[in-house]
Amino acid sequence: MAYESMISVEYVVYDSIDSHIWVIEGKQFLPVGGISIYQFDDDVLASIVISLFCDRRLLFAGDEPLTAGDRRGWWGDNTLDGNDLIGSRLWTLARHKMLGDKTKAEAEEILKEALQWMLDDGVAEQIFITISQPLRDTLLFEILIKKPGDDKLGKYYFAWKITGNIIGA
């Protein structure tokens, strides 16, 4: 299945939006692929977008690619320590034809894995992840991040939506 990763438009300058806007549970989202991280004023947000929406390379035999031999990701991940891998395995969720509790649990595990470096490197003191499924083909991610020395939580919203079939999958 093909998929679309989306970010809440509240983080993007409106005059820079040049793509379709999705409305999910009253929030507006637009595709991550049409946005430059240089448009963000928030370093934590840019870090989250890179961490979640860049495809992490599949390194282990137990990981299931979408199509035979499709391991994706940055080739340099093969040379890095296992804790320093770039991106996430969210793209592997596209192998599911339907979303449900099992997929939500897998997505939560993937998000925690992708953001763990922020805790390890002291960028975040605490990270809270909530995943909901407002539509049968869509997951909403609410990510709360407490930075060291900051009393308030940063709140970030993203969506992940199955959009159709991948040729060859």
Secondary structure, 3 states (H helix, E strand, C coil): CEEEEEEEHHHCCHHHCCCCCEEECCEEEEEHHHCCHHHCCCHHHHHHHHHHHCECCCCCCCCCCCCCCCCCCCHHHHCCCCCCCCCECHHHHHHCCCCCHHHHHHHHHHHHHHHHHHHHCCCCCEEEEEEEEEECCEEEEEEEEECCCCCCEEEEEEEEEEEECCCCC
